[in-house]
Amino acid sequence: MMSGAQFEMCNVDSTRDDLIEFYFDSSIASGGYGWIFTKGNGVANVGLGITGSDKKSAYESLLHFVKNCPATQNAQAVELNIGGDPVGGLVERIYDDNLMLCGDAAGQVNPIEGGGIILGMMGGMAAGKTAACAIKEGNFSKKRLKQYEVDFNKSMWGVVPKLPAVRDFVLSLSDEDFAKIVNAFKDEDLVNMDVKGFIKVFVTKLPRLSFKVIKLFKMFLPSF
Ligand SMILES: Cc1cc2nc3c(=O)[nH]c(=O)nc-3n(C[C@H](O)[C@H](O)[C@H](O)COP(=O)(O)OP(=O)(O)OC[C@H]3O[C@@H](n4cnc5c(N)ncnc54)[C@H](O)[C@@H]3O)c2cc1C
């Protein structure tokens, strides 16, 4: 479970309105990351998610973040959102007799970055379609409702159950590893880079991490 805390703030002095900012630094967000999602006119969502064993709560970490972040020195919080974010992956079964689980309740959250809105909506859409058929047929058995899981997995190309492996890789990286990755890619032509080009950067500039990265790519692209 990730603990998340977010302020909506005004008078945020963000670098650019067309960019979102991520902060990968364990002194800001232990086992997670901080973010500034700009909304224009100095308004932004400023938040963080933590999974680490830090004694500070997510709220305390957020207060520390906004106190020290250059972009929020003159900003005022106008709204606060706090909550658990289930990043443990999909629950074992998302349907049963007379029951379908969607969204956070089903673990439909991207375990790498904690985003659950898109996956939750995809889940809701697939569940809605199965529910409509089940109502027409008057059949709410788990055998009938299994269609929901089949459709959800198909709509997400079957990648959701594989994402926790990427999360574990990301969590295994130190602050220094993150800095090295950013430095390795900062002068590369990312827009035109294909998978082979991506792997080449790891093999040539980050050999210690390349083995794990190749293993992950093989999991998602068996033909790789
Ligand atoms: C601080 C924070 C920031 C986040 N930022 C992002 C982000 O930027 N992008 C992203 O994709 N995801 C983000 N997430 C995750 C995302 O918010 C959730 O994954 C998503 O909202 C889950 O949707 P849901 O419908 O399953 O649950 P919820 O959005 O939690 O909706 C559940 C609803 O059920 C209601 N409810 C609860 N109990 C009952 C009851 N007994 N009877 C009736 N109603 C009840 C609740 O009031 C609530 O309205 C964030 C999470 C946190 C904590």
The ligand as a MOL file (V3000), in Angstrom:
LIG
                    3D

  0  0  0     0  0            999 V3000
M  V30 BEGIN CTAB
M  V30 COUNTS 53 58 0 0 0
M  V30 BEGIN ATOM
M  V30 1 C -3.2150 11.6070 -2.7970 0
M  V30 2 C -3.5730 10.7460 -3.9800 0
M  V30 3 C -3.3170 11.2220 -5.2640 0
M  V30 4 C -3.6340 10.4360 -6.3680 0
M  V30 5 N -3.3550 10.9190 -7.6100 0
M  V30 6 C -3.6740 10.1880 -8.6890 0
M  V30 7 C -3.3970 10.6940 -9.9960 0
M  V30 8 O -2.8840 11.7940 -10.1920 0
M  V30 9 N -3.7470 9.9050 -11.0610 0
M  V30 10 C -4.3160 8.6840 -10.9020 0
M  V30 11 O -4.6010 8.0070 -11.9120 0
M  V30 12 N -4.5730 8.1800 -9.6730 0
M  V30 13 C -4.2780 8.8910 -8.5650 0
M  V30 14 N -4.5410 8.3950 -7.3140 0
M  V30 15 C -5.2200 7.0880 -7.1990 0
M  V30 16 C -6.6950 7.2710 -7.5390 0
M  V30 17 O -7.2170 8.3800 -6.8230 0
M  V30 18 C -7.4970 6.0170 -7.1900 0
M  V30 19 O -6.8190 4.8630 -7.6740 0
M  V30 20 C -8.8760 6.0890 -7.8100 0
M  V30 21 O -9.5500 7.2690 -7.3980 0
M  V30 22 C -9.7030 4.8600 -7.4090 0
M  V30 23 O -11.0270 5.0140 -7.8550 0
M  V30 24 P -12.1710 4.1920 -7.1480 0
M  V30 25 O -13.4300 4.5830 -7.8720 0
M  V30 26 O -11.8190 2.7420 -7.0730 0
M  V30 27 O -12.1940 4.6750 -5.6410 0
M  V30 28 P -12.5270 6.1170 -5.0620 0
M  V30 29 O -12.1610 7.1970 -6.0180 0
M  V30 30 O -11.9020 6.1320 -3.6950 0
M  V30 31 O -14.1020 6.1030 -4.9580 0
M  V30 32 C -14.7670 5.3380 -3.9900 0
M  V30 33 C -16.0080 6.0910 -3.6140 0
M  V30 34 O -16.8330 5.2620 -2.7740 0
M  V30 35 C -17.3300 6.0570 -1.7200 0
M  V30 36 N -17.6370 5.1350 -0.6050 0
M  V30 37 C -16.7880 4.5260 0.2460 0
M  V30 38 N -17.4540 3.7530 1.1080 0
M  V30 39 C -18.7590 3.8680 0.7940 0
M  V30 40 C -19.9460 3.2970 1.3290 0
M  V30 41 N -19.9130 2.4440 2.3520 0
M  V30 42 N -21.1210 3.6370 0.7510 0
M  V30 43 C -21.1630 4.4930 -0.2990 0
M  V30 44 N -20.0670 5.0570 -0.8460 0
M  V30 45 C -18.8880 4.7400 -0.3000 0
M  V30 46 C -16.1900 7.0290 -1.4050 0
M  V30 47 O -16.6710 8.1570 -0.7340 0
M  V30 48 C -15.7100 7.3640 -2.7970 0
M  V30 49 O -16.4060 8.4340 -3.3790 0
M  V30 50 C -4.2300 9.1510 -6.1930 0
M  V30 51 C -4.4900 8.6750 -4.8960 0
M  V30 52 C -4.1460 9.4630 -3.8050 0
M  V30 53 C -4.4330 8.9290 -2.4250 0
M  V30 END ATOM
M  V30 BEGIN BOND
M  V30 1 1 1 2
M  V30 2 1 2 3
M  V30 3 2 2 52
M  V30 4 2 3 4
M  V30 5 1 4 5
M  V30 6 1 4 50
M  V30 7 2 5 6
M  V30 8 1 6 7
M  V30 9 1 6 13
M  V30 10 2 7 8
M  V30 11 1 7 9
M  V30 12 1 9 10
M  V30 13 2 10 11
M  V30 14 1 10 12
M  V30 15 2 12 13
M  V30 16 1 13 14
M  V30 17 1 14 15
M  V30 18 1 14 50
M  V30 19 1 15 16
M  V30 20 1 16 17
M  V30 21 1 16 18
M  V30 22 1 18 19
M  V30 23 1 18 20
M  V30 24 1 20 21
M  V30 25 1 20 22
M  V30 26 1 22 23
M  V30 27 1 23 24
M  V30 28 2 24 25
M  V30 29 1 24 26
M  V30 30 1 24 27
M  V30 31 1 27 28
M  V30 32 2 28 29
M  V30 33 1 28 30
M  V30 34 1 28 31
M  V30 35 1 31 32
M  V30 36 1 32 33
M  V30 37 1 33 34
M  V30 38 1 33 48
M  V30 39 1 34 35
M  V30 40 1 35 36
M  V30 41 1 35 46
M  V30 42 1 36 37
M  V30 43 1 36 45
M  V30 44 2 37 38
M  V30 45 1 38 39
M  V30 46 1 39 40
M  V30 47 2 39 45
M  V30 48 1 40 41
M  V30 49 2 40 42
M  V30 50 1 42 43
M  V30 51 2 43 44
M  V30 52 1 44 45
M  V30 53 1 46 47
M  V30 54 1 46 48
M  V30 55 1 48 49
M  V30 56 2 50 51
M  V30 57 1 51 52
M  V30 58 1 52 53
M  V30 END BOND
M  V30 END CTAB
M  END
